[in-house]
Amino acid sequence: MRGLKLLDRLLLFSLIFTLFIGNLLDVFFTFPLKLLDIVVILIFIRSLVFIKHRVKNIEIGILSFALFNVIVLWLNNKHLFNFSSFLYLFRIFLYLQTYPFFVYIFLKIKSWDNLKKVVPLFLVFHLIVFSIFKNLTVLGYDPHISRLYGPFLDPNYYAILLVLLLTLFFNLRHSSNLDFFTVLLTLVSIFLTFSRVGFLLLLLLLLTKYLLSKNSKYLGLLFGFLILTITNNKYLLRMLFVGGNSQSFIYRIRSYIDGISIYSLNLLPLGYNNILINKYFLTSNLNMSSSFTDSVVLNLLLTGGIFNLLIVIFAAFVLAKKLLLKGSIAGFTIIVFILFSSFVMNVLFQPYFIIIISILVAYSLVLNKPLKRVKIST
């Protein structure tokens, strides 16, 4: 950290703090802008200084994506105008444009040992919050009784994040007792989310690690977690979609059907505003209406058609390939898992995960620089 200027230290610590507490402030009060948004805006402004860390192709891609979607929203505003759609698009643009700041951070920081210590604190903090507020109900969020919700106030998003953290820790070059404690805490936290998507991602991660390394510890963890879930009634009922655990699955399928129905009825992409109004016409239930479907793939089609889908697939492929070729298996796996989970949830454009993508973009650029000082994965 000593190589960073005071301003950059403050921005980095502010980002870590906001990622640490996530949406917990919404329990007490709500603002139009999240605390994370404010910090990212400041980082974006700071990143304007780091012109030498910008890449022409990345800039063209981000600007093309934003401009095309602005045009589509403008063409469709005759149906329903809502400025929040433009703000949402602007948020994506700002978050992705922070990558030069992270390139600078990666080049300056020689050791990540102190930052690694934040992760177990993060895990313990959210376990303590969960133990105090086990049945937390917050306006604007689905109620999740006796399920660990983390900074998202949502067990599924938290489970996905935990699997990504586990992916990173499995690929650390220098392991320590603290790293093993962190892995144990992460596994316990994933279990307490009772998340189906988290369960599948974890099994996929452990199976992949075993096939690549032939290390029996991953196979032991896989079977151990399987036995733990099978012998737990709550987990077993969720996996079998019985005992009232089928509702969220049915609503998700219904969301996909709504999205496909809307897309099949329109020649032009709709934009976020019109997904909301069309879902209302389809379901006749305003309370169940949403500006999005539960799949990023459908959202991309509904907001920008095949262009949106292709540009995101192409960008993800290029980033994943670059990380893999440069030896960052952890980075490659994280991208694959984000894409995989985005088929069933809006992971790809959740603010927390956009920052992760921006950081991975920066890391892929650092790997190409001759002065690289950072090696966090094998």
C-alpha positions in Angstrom: 0.0 0.0 0.0 3.0 2.3 0.5 3.4 2.9 -3.2 -0.1 4.5 -3.4 -0.9 8.1 -3.0 -3.2 9.1 -0.1 -6.1 9.8 -2.5 -5.8 6.4 -4.1 -5.6 4.7 -0.7 -8.7 6.4 0.5 -10.6 5.4 -2.7 -9.4 1.8 -2.4 -10.3 1.5 1.3 -13.7 3.2 0.6 -14.4 0.6 -2.1 -13.4 -2.3 0.2 -15.7 -0.8 2.9 -18.7 -0.4 0.6 -18.2 -4.0 -0.8 -17.9 -5.1 2.8 -21.3 -3.8 4.0 -23.0 -4.0 0.6 -26.8 -3.3 0.9 -27.0 -3.6 4.7 -27.7 0.2 4.9 -31.0 -0.5 3.2 -32.2 -2.2 6.4 -32.3 1.3 8.0 -32.8 3.8 5.1 -32.8 3.9 1.3 -31.4 6.4 -1.1 -31.8 6.6 -4.9 -28.0 6.1 -5.2 -26.2 3.3 -3.4 -23.1 4.0 -1.4 -21.2 1.7 -3.8 -22.4 4.0 -6.7 -21.0 7.1 -5.0 -17.6 5.4 -4.4 -17.5 4.1 -8.0 -18.3 7.6 -9.4 -15.3 9.0 -7.5 -13.1 6.1 -8.8 -14.3 6.8 -12.3 -13.4 10.5 -12.0 -10.0 9.5 -10.6 -9.5 6.9 -13.4 -9.8 9.8 -16.0 -6.2 10.7 -15.0 -4.8 7.3 -16.0 -5.0 7.8 -19.7 -2.0 5.6 -20.4 -3.8 2.6 -18.9 -6.7 2.8 -21.3 -7.0 0.4 -24.2 -8.5 1.6 -27.5 -10.5 -1.6 -28.3 -12.0 -1.7 -24.8 -13.0 1.9 -24.9 -14.7 1.4 -28.4 -16.5 -1.7 -27.1 -17.9 0.0 -24.0 -18.9 3.2 -25.8 -20.5 1.2 -28.6 -22.5 -0.8 -26.2 -23.7 2.3 -24.3 -24.5 4.4 -27.4 -26.4 1.6 -29.0 -28.5 1.0 -25.9 -29.2 4.8 -25.5 -30.5 4.9 -29.1 -32.7 1.9 -28.5 -34.1 3.4 -25.3 -34.8 6.7 -27.1 -36.6 4.9 -30.0 -38.8 3.1 -27.5 -39.6 6.0 -25.1 -42.8 6.7 -27.0 -44.3 3.6 -25.1 -43.1 4.5 -21.7 -40.5 7.0 -20.6 -38.6 6.4 -17.4 -35.3 8.1 -16.7 -34.2 5.3 -14.4 -33.4 3.2 -17.4 -30.9 5.7 -18.6 -29.4 5.9 -15.1 -29.1 2.1 -15.1 -27.3 2.1 -18.4 -25.1 5.0 -17.1 -24.2 2.9 -14.0 -23.0 0.0 -16.2 -20.9 2.5 -18.3 -19.3 4.1 -15.2 -18.5 0.8 -13.5 -16.8 -0.7 -16.6 -14.9 2.5 -17.1 -13.1 2.2 -13.8 -10.6 -0.4 -15.1 -7.7 2.1 -15.5 -7.8 2.8 -11.8 -7.4 -1.0 -11.0 -4.6 -1.3 -13.6 -2.8 1.4 -11.6 -3.5 -0.3 -8.3 -2.3 -3.7 -9.5 1.0 -2.1 -10.8 1.6 -0.3 -7.5 0.7 -2.9 -4.9 3.5 -5.5 -4.4 1.9 -7.6 -1.6 -1.8 -8.5 -1.1 -1.3 -10.1 2.3 -3.1 -7.3 4.2 -6.0 -7.3 1.7 -6.3 -11.1 2.0 -7.0 -10.6 5.8 -10.1 -8.6 4.9 -11.8 -11.7 3.5 -12.2 -13.8 6.7 -13.3 -10.6 8.5 -15.9 -10.1 5.8 -17.1 -13.7 6.2 -17.2 -13.5 10.0 -19.0 -10.1 9.9 -21.8 -11.4 7.8 -22.2 -14.5 9.9 -22.5 -12.4 13.0 -25.1 -10.1 11.3 -27.0 -13.2 10.2 -27.0 -14.6 13.7 -28.5 -11.4 15.0 -31.0 -10.8 12.2 -31.8 -14.4 11.2 -35.2 -13.5 9.6 -34.6 -10.2 8.0 -37.3 -8.6 5.9 -36.4 -5.4 4.0 -38.6 -3.4 1.6 -37.6 -4.1 -2.0 -36.0 -7.5 -1.2 -37.4 -11.0 -1.1 -37.7 -12.3 2.5 -35.3 -15.2 3.1 -36.0 -16.9 6.4 -33.0 -18.6 8.1 -30.8 -18.3 5.0 -27.4 -16.4 5.1 -27.9 -13.3 2.9 -24.6 -11.5 3.1 -24.0 -8.0 1.7 -26.6 -8.5 -1.0 -29.5 -9.3 1.4 -29.9 -12.2 -1.0 -28.7 -15.8 -0.4 -28.3 -16.7 -4.1 -26.1 -13.7 -5.0 -24.0 -14.2 -1.8 -23.6 -17.9 -2.6 -22.3 -17.1 -6.1 -19.8 -14.5 -4.7 -18.6 -17.0 -2.1 -17.9 -19.6 -4.8 -15.9 -16.9 -6.7 -13.9 -16.2 -3.5 -13.3 -19.9 -3.1 -12.1 -20.1 -6.7 -9.5 -17.4 -6.0 -8.3 -18.9 -2.7 -7.9 -22.4 -4.3 -5.5 -20.8 -6.7 -3.3 -18.8 -4.4 0.4 -19.3 -4.8 1.3 -18.9 -1.1 -1.2 -20.7 1.2 -1.2 -20.1 4.9 -3.2 -21.2 7.9 -5.3 -18.1 7.5 -6.1 -19.1 3.9 -7.3 -22.5 5.1 -9.4 -20.9 7.7 -10.9 -18.6 5.1 -11.7 -21.6 2.8 -13.4 -23.4 5.8 -15.5 -20.2 6.6 -16.4 -19.9 2.9 -17.7 -23.5 2.7 -19.7 -23.0 5.9 -21.2 -19.8 4.5 -22.1 -21.4 1.2 -23.9 -24.2 3.1 -25.9 -21.6 5.2 -27.2 -19.8 2.1 -29.1 -23.0 1.1 -28.8 -21.7 -2.5 -29.3 -24.2 -5.3 -27.2 -22.2 -7.8 -24.5 -21.9 -5.2 -24.6 -25.6 -4.5 -24.2 -26.4 -8.2 -21.4 -23.9 -8.7 -19.5 -25.3 -5.7 -19.8 -28.9 -7.0 -18.7 -27.8 -10.4 -15.7 -26.0 -9.0 -14.6 -28.9 -6.8 -15.1 -31.4 -9.7 -13.1 -29.2 -12.1 -10.3 -28.7 -9.5 -10.1 -32.5 -9.0 -10.0 -33.3 -12.7 -7.3 -30.7 -13.4 -5.1 -31.4 -10.4 -6.0 -35.1 -9.5 -5.7 -33.9 -5.9 -8.0 -36.1 -3.7 -8.7 -33.3 -1.3 -11.1 -31.7 -3.8 -12.9 -35.0 -4.2 -13.1 -35.3 -0.5 -14.6 -31.8 -0.1 -17.1 -32.6 -2.9 -18.4 -35.8 -1.3 -18.3 -34.3 2.1 -20.5 -31.4 1.0 -22.8 -33.7 -0.8 -23.3 -35.9 2.3 -23.8 -32.8 4.4 -26.6 -31.5 2.1 -28.3 -34.9 1.6 -28.5 -35.5 5.3 -29.9 -32.0 6.0 -33.7 -31.9 5.6 -33.9 -28.3 4.6 -31.3 -28.7 1.9 -32.8 -31.9 0.7 -36.3 -30.4 0.4 -35.0 -27.4 -1.5 -33.2 -29.7 -4.0 -36.3 -31.8 -4.5 -38.5 -28.7 -4.9 -40.9 -29.8 -2.2 -42.2 -28.4 1.1 -42.9 -25.0 -0.4 -39.5 -24.7 -2.0 -40.8 -24.8 -5.5 -42.3 -21.3 -5.5 -39.1 -19.4 -6.3 -38.3 -22.0 -9.1 -41.8 -21.6 -10.6 -41.5 -17.8 -10.5 -38.2 -17.9 -12.2 -39.5 -20.2 -15.0 -42.5 -17.9 -15.3 -40.1 -14.9 -15.7 -38.3 -16.7 -18.6 -41.6 -17.4 -20.3 -42.7 -13.8 -19.9 -39.4 -12.6 -21.4 -39.7 -15.0 -24.4 -43.3 -13.9 -24.9 -42.4 -10.2 -24.9 -39.5 -10.8 -27.3 -41.5 -12.8 -29.8 -44.2 -10.1 -30.0 -41.8 -7.2 -30.9 -39.7 -6.5 -34.0 -37.5 -4.0 -32.1 -35.8 -4.5 -28.7 -37.8 -2.9 -26.0 -35.6 -1.3 -23.4 -35.9 -1.8 -19.6 -38.9 0.4 -19.3 -41.0 -1.6 -21.7 -40.1 -4.9 -20.2 -41.8 -3.7 -17.0 -45.0 -2.4 -18.8 -45.3 -5.5 -21.0 -44.9 -7.8 -18.0 -47.7 -6.0 -16.4 -49.9 -6.5 -19.4 -49.0 -10.2 -19.5 -49.4 -11.0 -15.8 -52.0 -8.3 -14.8 -50.1 -8.1 -11.5 -48.2 -4.9 -10.9 -46.6 -6.2 -7.6 -45.0 -9.1 -9.5 -43.8 -6.9 -12.4 -40.2 -6.2 -12.8 -38.0 -4.1 -15.1 -36.1 -7.3 -15.9 -36.4 -11.0 -16.4 -34.4 -13.4 -14.3 -32.0 -14.2 -17.1 -29.3 -11.9 -18.4 -29.5 -13.6 -21.8 -33.2 -12.6 -22.1 -32.5 -9.1 -20.8 -29.8 -8.5 -23.4 -32.2 -9.6 -26.1 -35.0 -7.5 -24.8 -32.9 -4.4 -24.4 -30.7 -4.5 -27.5 -31.6 -7.5 -29.5 -28.9 -9.9 -30.9 -26.3 -7.1 -31.0 -26.3 -6.8 -27.2 -26.0 -10.6 -26.8 -23.2 -10.9 -29.3 -21.1 -8.1 -28.0 -21.3 -9.4 -24.4 -20.5 -13.0 -25.5 -17.6 -11.7 -27.6 -16.2 -9.5 -24.8 -16.5 -12.3 -22.3 -14.8 -14.8 -24.7 -11.9 -12.4 -25.3 -11.4 -11.7 -21.6 -11.7 -15.3 -20.5 -9.3 -16.4 -23.3 -6.7 -13.7 -22.4 -6.8 -14.7 -18.7 -6.4 -18.4 -19.5 -3.5 -17.8 -22.0 -1.7 -15.7 -19.4 -2.1 -18.5 -16.8 -4.8 -17.0 -14.6 -7.0 -20.1 -14.2 -8.8 -18.4 -11.3 -9.7 -15.4 -13.4 -10.9 -17.6 -16.3 -13.0 -19.7 -13.9 -14.6 -16.6 -12.3 -15.7 -15.3 -15.7 -17.1 -18.7 -16.7 -19.0 -19.0 -13.4 -20.4 -15.4 -13.7 -21.7 -16.3 -17.2 -23.0 -19.6 -16.1 -25.0 -18.2 -13.2 -26.2 -15.3 -15.4 -28.4 -17.7 -17.4 -30.6 -18.1 -14.3 -30.0 -14.8 -12.5 -29.1 -11.2 -13.3 -25.5 -11.7 -12.1 -23.6 -10.2 -15.0 -25.1 -6.7 -14.4 -25.4 -6.7 -10.7 -23.2 -3.8 -9.5 -21.1 -5.9 -7.2 -20.2 -8.3 -10.1 -19.6 -5.5 -12.6 -16.8 -4.2 -10.3 -15.4 -7.8 -10.3 -15.4 -7.8 -14.1 -13.7 -4.4 -14.2 -11.0 -5.7 -11.9 -10.5 -8.8 -14.0 -10.2 -6.6 -17.1 -7.5 -4.6 -15.3 -5.7 -7.7 -14.2 -5.7 -9.1 -17.8 -4.0 -5.9 -18.9 -1.5 -6.0 -16.1 -0.5 -9.6 -17.2 0.5 -8.2 -20.6 2.8 -5.5 -19.1 6.5 -6.2 -18.8 6.6 -4.4 -15.4 4.0 -6.7 -13.8 4.3 -7.1 -10.1 1.2 -9.0 -9.2 0.7 -12.7 -9.3 -2.4 -13.8 -7.5 -3.3 -17.0 -9.3 -1.8 -19.9 -11.1 
